[in-house]
Amino acid sequence: MCGIVGYAGGRDVVPVLLGGLSRLEYRGYDSAGVAIVKNKKLKVYKTKGRLTELRRLMEGCSATDSVGIGHTRWATHGEPSFENSHPHTNCAGDIAVVHNGIIENYMKLKEWLQAEGAVFTSETDTEVVAHLINHFYKGDLLAAVMEAVEKLEGSYALGVVCEKNPDTIVAARKDSPLVVGIGKGENLIASDIPALLEYTRDVVFLNDREIAVLTKDSVKLYDEYGRQVERDSYHVDWDVSQAEKGGYEHFMIKEIHEEPRAMADTFFPRYKNGIIDLSEIGIDEALVKSIHKVGIIACGTAFHAGMVGKYIIEDLARIPVEVDIASEFRYRRPIIQPGQLVIIISQSGETADTLAAMREAKKCGAKIAAIVNVVGSTIAREADAVLFTHAGPEIAVASTKAYNTQLIAIYMIALELARLSGTLDKERYAQLAKGLGEVTSLMNKVLENKEQLARVASRNFSQNSVFFIGRGLDYVLSMEASLKLKEISYIHSEAYAAGELKHGTIALIEDGTLVVALATQGALLEKTISNIKEVKARGAQVMAVCFEGTHMPADIADEVVYLPRTDDLFAPILAVTPMQLFAYYMAVNKGCDVDKPRNLAKSVTVE
């Protein structure tokens, strides 16, 4: 989950590296550091803590026409400290390495290297890479890196510089993302595209076990056998401003406000003449006739999108759906039939557990359709078909707009499966397809209600525990709402199926406990109100979320958040945004770092 950046070119390398790291800090912020080769001398600057500390350390530093690599860390091996900060060097201090991933055999390598005379100064797995490259270095940095990575087990994205090769960066990857930026008289590497956009929009995505050699004038790619690889670059159409705050206090609130645009961009290009066209992922009559079961695999917030998908696909298309947490999928001997449709959901397209689960499903003969935001990501490249969402860069660690676009995508898939299988008549299909498009504009009305959520948060941010309850789709929604609150406010929170309260959970309710009751499903409303009464009778404060026109008795809820009316099926899309806003304002009131919550990183690229 760490962030890597590297630059070879004629600019002052210091602001390039620091600026790139600032756009990657969502990947980790336990420490930060850079290594610069200037006047054929390697200089390392690093510090524990946020990037601001590194900026202070490097104030006044410059290095024009140089090469450099930088790193922002999410700790895996070794606590956050100066010694464990990247870059790591060999004993002589003339080779420096930055790394994202986990070297699984590092202890074995460390013991061997120590026996060879290497002296280690950190607890990290990464330091073995620096000493390993040094062991094989005979004047050719590429050759040394190639020999070194042959010894590594696990995952890595590497950036390497060497005093004796002062104009060169060598980069390598396996199971961790790495992008090469192709500029004019300058070339770059980065863990993610936003770090490159200020300098170029032409990128090359490294494949597993590939190595790149960068100078300011050239980029050469090699496979694991040392054979040169030719590949066209991809032009990124993101505007650099999409990766900036644009006047908002935090990326999270900016990205919440971008939801209507992102959802519309995901839906309307695929909605033609009243029909949703998903030919891009091969959903047609032949496929539908062959489907007996659908699998959905994802992690975290994307898993919750998959759970919504289960409800919607089973309801509309009458096809059984099995949803798996990606990190558990490989360990339960899943039953996958050849030709079975498996939907993979990932914002980044690089989530390690999801990628590994996808590969396992492919081995079993599944047809893989991926819902991904990032073009060129590993999952996007390896899936059989991809439905790209159009959220744009999402910088805040807590996913908001990307989740909403995932929901739009999964609803489109459900509707097409239903249309092609004949489980929806033409009138109902047309109604729902049109309604899904209308939801994108209704979201603007939801956002107009943010002041109410801010007021509720200002009264409740000192809560020790918050409970979310709901039935049916509202229960799935409560899971995502609870996760958002936990992620960024650090308030203990749980989501429960409302009908399960009486089976033990209600014992946790005490006087003043905040319960958020999601009550958008008309057919279940009376039962949900009954559950609200149960917690109210035990002293709970209640915030209810329901559609306009819903009768919510004044003695039932202390606060009612009303949503613009739409079909109950679409409630998870509209209702999640108030929950995102509520979590946001709770965190702001507590003084939390909203965009960079403790112990978390945006893209989980390690298992």
C-alpha positions in Angstrom: 0.0 0.0 0.0 3.0 2.3 0.0 3.5 5.0 -2.6 6.4 5.1 -5.0 7.5 7.9 -7.4 10.7 8.4 -9.5 12.0 11.0 -11.9 14.7 11.3 -14.5 14.8 14.6 -16.4 16.0 18.2 -16.5 13.7 19.7 -13.8 14.6 20.2 -10.2 13.9 16.7 -9.0 13.0 17.7 -5.4 9.6 19.4 -6.1 8.7 16.6 -8.6 9.3 13.9 -6.0 7.6 15.8 -3.2 4.6 16.7 -5.4 4.3 13.2 -6.6 4.4 11.9 -3.0 1.7 14.3 -2.0 -0.6 12.8 -4.6 0.3 9.3 -3.3 0.1 9.9 0.4 -3.3 8.3 0.5 -1.4 5.0 0.0 0.4 5.3 3.3 1.7 8.1 5.6 3.7 6.4 8.4 6.9 7.9 7.0 8.3 9.5 3.8 11.7 9.8 2.1 13.6 10.4 -1.1 16.9 9.4 -2.6 18.6 11.7 -5.2 21.6 11.2 -7.3 23.2 14.6 -7.8 26.7 15.2 -9.1 27.2 11.5 -9.0 26.5 11.3 -5.3 23.6 9.6 -3.7 21.8 11.6 -1.0 19.0 10.2 1.1 16.4 12.3 3.0 13.8 10.5 5.1 11.7 11.0 8.2 9.1 9.3 10.4 5.6 10.9 10.1 3.7 12.7 7.4 5.1 14.2 4.2 5.1 17.7 5.8 8.0 16.5 8.0 10.0 15.6 4.9 9.2 18.9 3.3 10.6 20.7 6.4 13.7 18.5 6.3 14.3 19.2 2.6 13.6 23.0 2.7 16.1 24.7 0.5 17.2 21.5 -1.3 17.4 21.4 -5.1 18.8 19.0 -7.7 18.4 20.0 -11.3 19.0 17.5 -14.1 19.2 14.6 -11.7 17.4 11.4 -11.0 15.5 10.5 -7.8 13.1 8.2 -6.2 10.6 8.8 -3.4 8.4 6.8 -1.0 5.5 7.2 1.4 5.1 4.3 3.7 2.3 2.2 5.1 4.0 0.0 7.6 4.0 -3.8 7.3 7.3 -5.1 8.5 8.7 -2.9 11.3 7.0 -0.1 13.2 6.9 3.4 11.8 10.4 4.9 12.6 13.3 6.7 11.0 15.2 3.5 10.6 12.3 1.7 8.9 11.6 4.6 6.5 12.4 4.2 2.8 14.6 4.6 0.8 16.8 1.8 2.1 20.5 1.6 1.1 23.3 -0.9 0.9 26.2 -0.7 3.4 28.2 1.7 1.2 25.2 3.9 0.8 25.6 4.1 -3.0 22.5 2.0 -4.0 19.0 3.1 -2.8 15.7 1.2 -3.1 12.0 2.1 -2.6 9.5 -0.7 -2.4 5.8 -1.4 -2.2 4.8 -5.0 -1.4 5.9 -7.8 0.9 9.0 -9.9 0.5 7.9 -13.2 2.0 11.3 -14.8 2.2 13.1 -11.8 3.5 14.3 -13.5 6.8 16.0 -16.3 4.8 17.6 -13.8 2.5 18.6 -11.6 5.4 20.4 -14.5 7.2 22.3 -15.3 4.0 23.2 -11.7 3.3 24.4 -11.2 6.9 26.6 -14.3 6.5 28.0 -12.5 3.4 28.9 -9.5 5.5 25.8 -7.2 5.0 25.0 -5.1 8.0 21.2 -4.3 8.5 20.0 -1.2 10.2 16.2 -1.7 10.0 13.4 -4.2 10.7 12.0 -4.0 7.2 11.7 -6.6 4.5 12.8 -4.0 1.9 16.3 -3.6 3.2 17.2 -7.1 1.9 16.5 -5.9 -1.6 19.2 -3.1 -1.4 21.8 -5.5 0.0 20.8 -8.2 -2.6 21.2 -5.8 -5.5 24.6 -4.7 -4.1 25.6 -8.4 -3.9 25.0 -8.8 -7.6 26.1 -5.4 -8.8 29.1 -5.6 -11.2 28.6 -2.2 -12.9 25.3 -3.0 -14.6 22.4 -1.9 -12.5 19.8 -3.6 -14.7 21.6 -7.0 -14.5 21.9 -6.7 -10.7 18.2 -5.9 -10.3 17.3 -8.8 -12.6 19.4 -11.2 -10.5 18.0 -9.8 -7.3 14.3 -10.1 -8.2 14.9 -13.8 -9.2 15.6 -14.4 -5.5 12.5 -12.6 -4.2 9.3 -14.3 -3.1 6.2 -12.3 -2.6 5.1 -9.0 -4.1 7.1 -5.9 -5.1 7.1 -2.7 -7.0 10.7 -1.4 -6.9 12.4 1.8 -7.8 16.3 1.6 -7.7 19.0 4.3 -8.2 22.7 3.9 -8.0 25.6 6.4 -7.6 27.6 4.6 -10.2 24.7 4.9 -12.8 23.8 8.5 -12.0 21.4 9.0 -14.9 19.3 5.8 -14.5 16.3 4.5 -12.6 15.5 0.8 -12.7 12.0 -0.2 -11.8 10.5 -3.7 -11.4 7.1 -5.1 -10.4 5.4 -8.3 -9.4 1.8 -8.2 -7.9 2.1 -4.6 -7.0 1.2 -1.7 -9.4 3.7 0.4 -11.1 3.2 2.9 -13.9 5.8 4.5 -16.2 5.1 8.1 -17.4 6.5 9.0 -20.8 7.5 12.6 -21.1 9.5 14.9 -23.4 13.1 14.9 -22.1 11.8 13.4 -18.8 10.4 10.1 -17.7 8.8 9.0 -14.4 7.6 6.0 -12.4 4.7 6.0 -9.9 2.4 3.7 -8.0 -0.6 5.4 -9.4 -1.5 7.8 -12.2 -2.3 11.0 -10.2 1.4 11.4 -9.3 2.3 11.7 -13.1 -0.5 13.9 -14.4 1.3 17.2 -13.9 4.1 16.0 -16.2 2.5 13.6 -18.7 -0.6 11.8 -19.6 1.1 9.1 -21.6 1.8 6.1 -19.5 2.8 2.4 -19.8 1.6 -0.1 -17.2 4.2 -2.6 -16.2 3.1 -6.2 -16.3 4.2 -8.7 -13.7 7.9 -9.6 -13.7 8.7 -6.8 -16.1 11.6 -4.3 -15.5 11.9 -0.8 -16.8 15.1 1.2 -17.3 14.5 5.0 -17.3 16.8 7.9 -18.3 15.6 11.3 -19.1 15.7 10.5 -22.9 14.5 6.9 -23.0 12.4 4.1 -21.4 13.2 0.5 -22.1 11.1 -2.4 -21.0 12.4 -6.0 -20.4 10.7 -9.3 -19.5 12.0 -11.5 -16.7 14.4 -13.2 -19.2 16.0 -9.9 -20.2 14.3 -9.7 -23.6 13.3 -6.2 -24.6 9.6 -5.6 -24.7 7.8 -3.1 -27.0 4.5 -1.7 -25.8 2.3 1.3 -26.9 1.6 3.9 -24.3 -1.9 4.7 -23.0 -3.1 8.3 -23.0 -4.9 9.2 -19.8 -7.8 11.6 -20.2 -8.0 12.6 -16.5 -7.6 16.3 -15.9 -4.9 17.0 -13.3 -7.5 19.2 -11.5 -9.5 16.0 -10.7 -6.7 15.0 -8.4 -6.8 18.4 -6.6 -9.1 19.6 -3.8 -10.5 22.4 -5.9 -11.4 24.7 -2.9 -12.9 21.9 -0.8 -11.5 21.4 2.7 -11.0 17.7 2.1 -10.9 15.3 -0.8 -13.7 13.2 0.7 -16.3 16.0 0.7 -15.2 17.0 -2.8 -15.6 13.4 -4.0 -19.0 13.1 -2.4 -20.1 16.2 -4.4 -18.7 14.6 -7.6 -21.1 11.6 -7.2 -23.9 12.9 -9.5 -21.4 13.6 -12.3 -19.6 10.2 -11.8 -22.8 8.2 -11.7 -24.1 9.9 -14.9 -20.8 9.3 -16.7 -21.0 5.7 -15.8 -24.7 5.2 -16.8 -25.6 7.4 -19.8 -23.0 6.3 -22.3 -24.4 2.8 -21.9 -28.1 3.8 -22.0 -29.3 4.0 -25.6 -32.8 4.2 -26.9 -34.2 3.0 -23.6 -31.9 0.0 -23.5 -28.8 -0.6 -21.4 -26.1 -1.8 -23.7 -23.5 -3.9 -21.9 -22.1 -5.6 -25.0 -18.7 -4.4 -23.8 -18.7 -7.2 -21.2 -20.3 -9.8 -23.3 -23.7 -9.9 -21.6 -26.0 -11.3 -24.3 -28.7 -13.9 -24.7 -26.3 -16.7 -25.2 -24.5 -15.9 -22.0 -27.7 -15.5 -20.0 -29.0 -18.9 -21.2 -25.8 -20.5 -19.9 -25.8 -18.9 -16.4 -27.0 -21.0 -13.5 -25.2 -19.0 -10.8 -23.4 -15.7 -10.6 -20.3 -15.1 -8.3 -19.3 -11.7 -7.0 -15.9 -11.2 -5.4 -14.6 -8.0 -3.7 -13.1 -6.5 -0.5 -14.3 -3.8 1.9 -16.6 -1.2 0.4 -16.6 -3.0 -3.0 -17.8 -6.1 -1.1 -20.8 -4.1 0.1 -21.5 -3.1 -3.6 -21.4 -6.9 -4.3 -24.0 -7.5 -1.5 -26.3 -5.0 -3.1 -25.7 -6.8 -6.4 -26.8 -10.1 -4.8 -30.1 -8.7 -3.7 -30.8 -6.9 -7.0 -29.7 -9.7 -9.4 -31.7 -12.3 -7.5 -34.7 -10.0 -7.3 -34.8 -8.9 -10.9 -33.1 -11.7 -12.8 -33.9 -14.7 -10.5 -30.4 -16.0 -10.8 -28.7 -17.2 -7.6 -25.8 -15.1 -6.5 -22.9 -16.0 -4.2 -20.8 -13.1 -2.8 -17.4 -13.7 -1.5 -14.9 -11.6 0.5 -11.9 -11.9 -1.7 -9.5 -12.6 1.1 -11.5 -15.7 2.0 -12.4 -16.9 -1.4 -9.3 -19.1 -2.0 -9.4 -20.7 1.4 -12.8 -22.3 1.2 -12.5 -24.5 -1.9 -15.1 -22.5 -3.9 -17.3 -24.4 -6.3 -17.0 -22.7 -9.7 -18.5 -24.2 -12.8 -16.7 -23.7 -16.1 -18.2 -20.8 -17.9 -19.8 -19.4 -14.7 -20.0 -15.6 -14.7 -17.9 -14.1 -11.9 -18.0 -10.4 -11.3 -14.9 -8.8 -9.8 -15.3 -5.4 -8.2 -12.3 -3.1 -7.4 -11.9 0.6 -7.5 -8.1 0.5 -8.0 -8.0 -2.7 -10.0 -4.9 -3.6 -7.9 -6.3 -5.0 -4.6 -4.1 -7.9 -3.9 -6.7 -10.2 -2.4 -9.2 -9.5 -5.2 -6.6 -10.0 -7.9 -5.6 -13.4 -6.4 -9.2 -14.5 -6.1 -9.9 -13.5 -9.7 -6.9 -15.6 -10.8 -8.2 -18.5 -8.8 -11.7 -18.2 -10.4 -10.1 -18.1 -13.9 -8.2 -21.3 -13.1 -11.6 -22.9 -12.4 -12.9 -21.8 -15.9 -15.0 -18.8 -14.8 -15.8 -16.0 -17.2 -14.6 -12.9 -15.5 -16.4 -9.5 -15.8 -14.7 -6.8 -13.8 -16.1 -3.5 -12.5 -13.1 -1.3 -12.2 -12.4 2.5 -12.1 -8.7 2.6 -13.1 -8.0 1.9 -16.8 -4.8 -0.1 -17.3 -4.9 -1.7 -13.8 -3.9 -5.3 -13.4 -7.5 -6.6 -12.8 -8.7 -4.6 -15.9 -5.9 -6.2 -18.0 -6.5 -9.7 -16.8 -10.3 -9.9 -16.7 -12.1 -11.4 -19.7 -14.2 -8.2 -19.9 -14.3 -4.9 -18.1 -17.1 -2.4 -17.3 -15.2 0.7 -16.4 -16.8 3.1 -14.0 -16.0 6.8 -14.6 -15.5 8.1 -11.1 -12.2 9.7 -12.0 -9.3 9.8 -9.4 -10.5 9.1 -5.9 -7.9 10.4 -3.5 -9.6 10.1 0.0 -8.9 6.7 1.6 -12.6 6.2 2.3 -14.4 5.4 -1.0 -17.5 7.4 -1.8 -18.0 8.3 -5.5 -16.3 5.1 -6.6 -18.8 3.1 -4.5 -21.7 4.9 -6.0 -20.5 4.2 -9.6 -20.0 0.5 -8.6 -23.6 0.4 -7.6 -24.7 2.0 -10.9 -22.7 -0.7 -12.7 -24.1 -3.6 -10.7 -27.7 -2.3 -11.3 -27.0 -2.1 -15.0 -25.8 -5.7 -15.0 -28.8 -6.8 -13.0 -31.2 -5.1 -15.3 -29.6 -6.6 -18.4 -29.6 -10.1 -17.0 -33.3 -9.6 -16.2 -34.2 -8.3 -19.6 -32.3 -11.0 -21.5 -33.7 -13.8 -19.2 -37.2 -12.5 -19.6 -37.9 -12.1 -15.9 -38.9 -8.5 -16.4 -41.6 -7.3 -18.8 -40.8 -4.5 -21.1 -42.8 -1.9 -19.2 -41.1 -2.7 -15.9 -37.7 -2.8 -17.5 -38.2 0.5 -19.2 -39.4 2.0 -15.9 -36.4 0.8 -13.9 -33.8 1.7 -16.6 -35.1 5.2 -16.9 -35.3 5.4 -13.1 -31.7 4.4 -12.7 -30.7 7.3 -14.9 -32.9 9.7 -12.9 -31.2 8.7 -9.7 -28.1 10.4 -10.9 -29.8 13.8 -10.9 -31.8 13.1 -7.7 -28.4 12.8 -5.9 -28.1 16.6 -6.2 -31.1 17.0 -4.0 -29.6 14.6 -1.5 -26.5 16.8 -1.3 -28.6 19.9 -0.6 -29.5 18.2 2.7 -25.9 18.1 4.0 -26.5 20.8 6.7 -28.9 18.5 8.5 -26.3 15.7 8.6 -23.8 18.3 9.9 -26.1 19.3 12.7 -26.8 15.7 13.7 -23.0 15.0 13.7 -22.3 18.1 15.8 -24.6 16.6 18.5 -23.3 13.1 18.4 -19.6 13.1 17.6 -18.7 12.2 21.2 -20.6 8.9 21.0 -18.6 5.8 21.9 -20.8 3.5 19.8 -23.2 3.9 17.0 -25.5 1.2 15.6 -27.0 0.9 12.1 -30.0 -1.2 11.6 -32.1 -2.1 8.6 -33.9 -4.9 6.8 -33.4 -6.3 3.3 -31.5 -3.7 1.1 -31.4 -1.4 4.2 -29.4 -4.0 6.0 -26.7 -4.1 3.3 -26.7 -0.3 3.3 -26.2 -0.3 7.0 -23.0 -2.4 6.5 -21.4 0.3 4.3 -22.7 3.1 6.5 -21.1 1.5 9.5 -17.8 0.9 7.7 -17.6 4.6 6.7 -18.1 5.8 10.2 -15.5 3.4 11.6 -12.9 4.2 8.9 -12.7 7.9 9.4 -14.1 8.8 12.8 -12.7 5.8 14.8 -16.1 5.5 16.6 -17.0 1.9 17.3 -19.9 1.0 15.0 -21.9 -2.1 14.1 -24.5 -2.9 11.4 -27.3 -5.3 12.3 -30.2 -6.8 10.5 -33.0 -5.1 12.4 -34.8 -8.4 13.0 -31.8 -9.8 14.8 -31.8 -7.1 17.5 -33.8 -9.4 19.8 -31.3 -12.2 19.4 -28.7 -10.6 21.5 -27.6 -7.3 20.0 -30.2 -5.2 21.9 -28.2 -5.9 25.1 -25.7 -3.3 23.8 -28.3 -0.5 23.7 -28.2 1.9 26.6 -29.4 5.3 27.4 -28.2 7.8 24.8 -26.8 5.3 22.3 -27.2 6.6 18.7 -29.1 4.2 16.4 -29.3 5.0 12.7 -32.4 3.3 11.4 -32.6 2.8 7.6 -36.2 2.5 6.6 -36.4 2.9 2.8 -38.1 -0.4 2.0 -41.8 0.1 2.0 -42.8 -3.5 2.3 -40.7 -3.8 5.4 -41.4 -0.4 6.9 -43.8 -1.5 9.7 -41.4 -4.2 10.8 -38.5 -1.7 10.8 -40.6 0.8 12.9 -41.3 -2.0 15.4 -37.5 -2.5 15.7 -37.0 1.2 16.1 -39.5 1.2 19.0 -37.5 -1.7 20.6 -34.3 0.4 20.8 -36.2 3.6 21.6 -37.8 1.9 24.7 -34.2 1.2 25.9 -33.1 4.8 25.8 -31.6 5.0 22.3 -31.5 8.2 20.2 -32.7 7.4 16.7 -31.9 9.0 13.3 -34.1 7.5 10.7 -33.5 7.6 6.9 -36.5 7.1 4.7 -38.2 8.4 1.5 -40.2 11.6 1.3 -43.9 10.9 2.1 -43.0 8.1 4.6 -45.0 8.5 7.8 -42.5 8.4 10.6 -44.2 9.1 13.9 -42.6 12.0 15.9 -42.2 9.8 19.0 -40.2 7.2 17.0 -37.3 9.1 15.6 -35.4 12.0 17.1 -34.2 13.0 13.6 -35.5 12.0 10.2 -33.5 12.3 7.0 -35.7 12.3 4.0 -34.6 11.1 0.5 -36.2 12.2 -2.8 -38.7 9.6 -3.8 -37.6 6.9 -6.2 -38.2 3.2 -6.6 -37.4 1.3 -3.4 -34.8 -0.8 -5.3 -32.6 2.3 -5.8 -32.6 3.2 -2.1 -29.0 1.9 -1.6 -27.7 4.4 -4.1 -29.4 7.5 -2.8 -29.3 6.6 0.9 -25.6 5.9 1.1 -24.6 9.5 0.4 -26.3 10.9 3.6 -24.4 8.1 5.5 -21.1 9.2 3.8 -21.9 12.8 4.8 -22.8 11.8 8.3 -19.5 9.9 8.7 -17.6 12.9 7.2 -19.0 15.4 9.6 -18.6 13.1 12.6 -14.9 12.8 11.8 -14.5 16.6 11.2 -16.1 17.4 14.5 -13.7 15.0 16.2 -10.7 16.6 14.5 -9.8 13.4 12.6 -7.7 13.4 9.5 -10.6 12.7 7.2 -8.6 11.9 4.0 -5.9 9.9 5.7 -7.4 7.9 8.6 -4.9 6.1 10.8 -3.6 2.7 9.9 -5.4 2.7 6.5 -4.3 3.1 2.9 -6.3 3.6 -0.3 -5.1 0.7 -2.3 -4.5 -2.5 -0.5 -1.8 -4.1 -2.6 -0.6 -6.6 0.0 -2.4 -9.7 1.4 
